[in-house]
Amino acid sequence: MKKKEKTYPRVEVIWVDAQERGEIGWNNLKEQLKFAKKPCPIVRNVGYEVARDDDHISLLHSIGDEECSSIEKIPKACIKNIITLKEE
């Protein structure tokens, strides 16, 4: 009897990423203050949703029978939208 394959929904997560800028040692204050006022980047990730709770969502980009890609955990506080993608 063939083992039933577990399926996970494919989702697109739109979220705000944190940023850090500067070199070890001294940095130009004027440039750093200018960068401080810029908005954080909006990022889009597409993957298989393998877990979701009150704190975060976890995505895998590749899933095999016994292996998978690295996992990405995105904090819920950073998420702007989660879109479930339709299978073709």
CYANA upper distance limits for C-alpha pairs under 8 A (distance plus 0.5 A):
  8 TYR  CA     48 TYR  CA      6.15
  8 TYR  CA     49 GLU  CA      6.39
  8 TYR  CA     50 VAL  CA      6.71
  9 PRO  CA     48 TYR  CA      6.10
  9 PRO  CA     49 GLU  CA      6.15
  9 PRO  CA     50 VAL  CA      8.44
  9 PRO  CA     84 THR  CA      7.38
  9 PRO  CA     85 LEU  CA      7.99
 10 ARG  CA     46 VAL  CA      7.54
 10 ARG  CA     47 GLY  CA      5.96
 10 ARG  CA     48 TYR  CA      4.99
 10 ARG  CA     49 GLU  CA      6.65
 10 ARG  CA     84 THR  CA      6.59
 10 ARG  CA     85 LEU  CA      5.99
 10 ARG  CA     86 LYS  CA      8.13
 11 VAL  CA     46 VAL  CA      6.11
 11 VAL  CA     47 GLY  CA      6.20
 11 VAL  CA     48 TYR  CA      6.78
 11 VAL  CA     49 GLU  CA      6.96
 11 VAL  CA     82 ILE  CA      7.15
 11 VAL  CA     83 ILE  CA      5.95
 11 VAL  CA     84 THR  CA      4.91
 11 VAL  CA     85 LEU  CA      5.78
 12 GLU  CA     44 ARG  CA      7.09
 12 GLU  CA     45 ASN  CA      6.02
 12 GLU  CA     46 VAL  CA      4.86
 12 GLU  CA     47 GLY  CA      7.23
 12 GLU  CA     82 ILE  CA      6.28
 12 GLU  CA     83 ILE  CA      5.60
 12 GLU  CA     84 THR  CA      7.00
 12 GLU  CA     85 LEU  CA      7.46
 13 VAL  CA     44 ARG  CA      6.10
 13 VAL  CA     45 ASN  CA      5.72
 13 VAL  CA     46 VAL  CA      6.90
 13 VAL  CA     79 ILE  CA      7.55
 13 VAL  CA     80 LYS  CA      8.31
 13 VAL  CA     81 ASN  CA      6.49
 13 VAL  CA     82 ILE  CA      5.11
 13 VAL  CA     83 ILE  CA      6.98
 14 ILE  CA     42 ILE  CA      7.39
 14 ILE  CA     43 VAL  CA      6.23
 14 ILE  CA     44 ARG  CA      5.09
 14 ILE  CA     45 ASN  CA      7.17
 14 ILE  CA     79 ILE  CA      6.53
 14 ILE  CA     80 LYS  CA      6.06
 14 ILE  CA     81 ASN  CA      5.67
 14 ILE  CA     82 ILE  CA      6.84
 15 TRP  CA     42 ILE  CA      6.16
 15 TRP  CA     43 VAL  CA      5.84
 15 TRP  CA     44 ARG  CA      7.00
 15 TRP  CA     78 CYS  CA      5.85
 15 TRP  CA     79 ILE  CA      4.66
 15 TRP  CA     80 LYS  CA      5.64
 15 TRP  CA     81 ASN  CA      7.46
 16 VAL  CA     40 CYS  CA      6.82
 16 VAL  CA     41 PRO  CA      6.35
 16 VAL  CA     42 ILE  CA      5.16
 16 VAL  CA     43 VAL  CA      6.59
 16 VAL  CA     78 CYS  CA      5.68
 16 VAL  CA     79 ILE  CA      6.92
 16 VAL  CA     80 LYS  CA      7.69
 17 ASP  CA     40 CYS  CA      6.59
 17 ASP  CA     41 PRO  CA      6.15
 17 ASP  CA     42 ILE  CA      6.78
 17 ASP  CA     43 VAL  CA      7.01
 17 ASP  CA     78 CYS  CA      7.51
 18 ALA  CA     40 CYS  CA      6.76
 18 ALA  CA     41 PRO  CA      8.10
 19 GLN  CA     40 CYS  CA      7.14
 21 ARG  CA     32 GLN  CA      8.22
 22 GLY  CA     27 ASN  CA      6.80
 22 GLY  CA     32 GLN  CA      8.17
 23 GLU  CA     27 ASN  CA      7.10
 27 ASN  CA     32 GLN  CA      7.79
 28 ASN  CA     32 GLN  CA      6.76
 29 LEU  CA     33 LEU  CA      6.57
 30 LYS  CA     34 LYS  CA      6.73
 31 GLU  CA     35 PHE  CA      6.72
 32 GLN  CA     36 ALA  CA      6.58
 33 LEU  CA     37 LYS  CA      7.24
 34 LYS  CA     38 LYS  CA      7.65
 46 VAL  CA     59 LEU  CA      8.41
 46 VAL  CA     61 HIS  CA      7.77
 47 GLY  CA     59 LEU  CA      5.83
 47 GLY  CA     60 LEU  CA      5.95
 47 GLY  CA     61 HIS  CA      5.18
 47 GLY  CA     62 SER  CA      8.19
 48 TYR  CA     59 LEU  CA      5.72
 48 TYR  CA     60 LEU  CA      5.62
 48 TYR  CA     61 HIS  CA      6.62
 48 TYR  CA     62 SER  CA      8.16
 49 GLU  CA     57 ILE  CA      7.65
 49 GLU  CA     58 SER  CA      6.39
 49 GLU  CA     59 LEU  CA      5.25
 49 GLU  CA     60 LEU  CA      7.24
 50 VAL  CA     57 ILE  CA      8.43
 50 VAL  CA     58 SER  CA      6.27
 50 VAL  CA     59 LEU  CA      6.39
 50 VAL  CA     60 LEU  CA      7.48
 51 ALA  CA     57 ILE  CA      6.29
 51 ALA  CA     58 SER  CA      5.57
 51 ALA  CA     59 LEU  CA      7.89
 52 ARG  CA     56 HIS  CA      6.37
 52 ARG  CA     57 ILE  CA      4.82
 52 ARG  CA     58 SER  CA      6.77
 53 ASP  CA     57 ILE  CA      7.10
 54 ASP  CA     76 LYS  CA      7.58
 55 ASP  CA     75 PRO  CA      6.38
 55 ASP  CA     76 LYS  CA      5.82
 55 ASP  CA     77 ALA  CA      8.07
 56 HIS  CA     73 LYS  CA      6.82
 56 HIS  CA     74 ILE  CA      5.91
 56 HIS  CA     75 PRO  CA      4.76
 56 HIS  CA     76 LYS  CA      5.16
 57 ILE  CA     73 LYS  CA      6.18
 57 ILE  CA     74 ILE  CA      5.97
 57 ILE  CA     75 PRO  CA      7.19
 57 ILE  CA     76 LYS  CA      7.33
 58 SER  CA     71 ILE  CA      7.14
 58 SER  CA     72 GLU  CA      6.08
 58 SER  CA     73 LYS  CA      4.94
 58 SER  CA     74 ILE  CA      7.00
 59 LEU  CA     71 ILE  CA      6.25
 59 LEU  CA     72 GLU  CA      5.73
 59 LEU  CA     73 LYS  CA      7.01
 60 LEU  CA     68 CYS  CA      7.64
 60 LEU  CA     69 SER  CA      6.57
 60 LEU  CA     70 SER  CA      7.03
 60 LEU  CA     71 ILE  CA      5.52
 60 LEU  CA     72 GLU  CA      7.06
 61 HIS  CA     68 CYS  CA      8.37
 61 HIS  CA     69 SER  CA      6.53
 61 HIS  CA     70 SER  CA      8.09
 61 HIS  CA     71 ILE  CA      8.09
 62 SER  CA     68 CYS  CA      5.98
 62 SER  CA     69 SER  CA      5.63
 63 ILE  CA     67 GLU  CA      6.76
 63 ILE  CA     68 CYS  CA      4.90
 63 ILE  CA     69 SER  CA      7.10
 64 GLY  CA     68 CYS  CA      6.21
 74 ILE  CA     78 CYS  CA      7.70
 74 ILE  CA     79 ILE  CA      7.94
 75 PRO  CA     79 ILE  CA      7.38
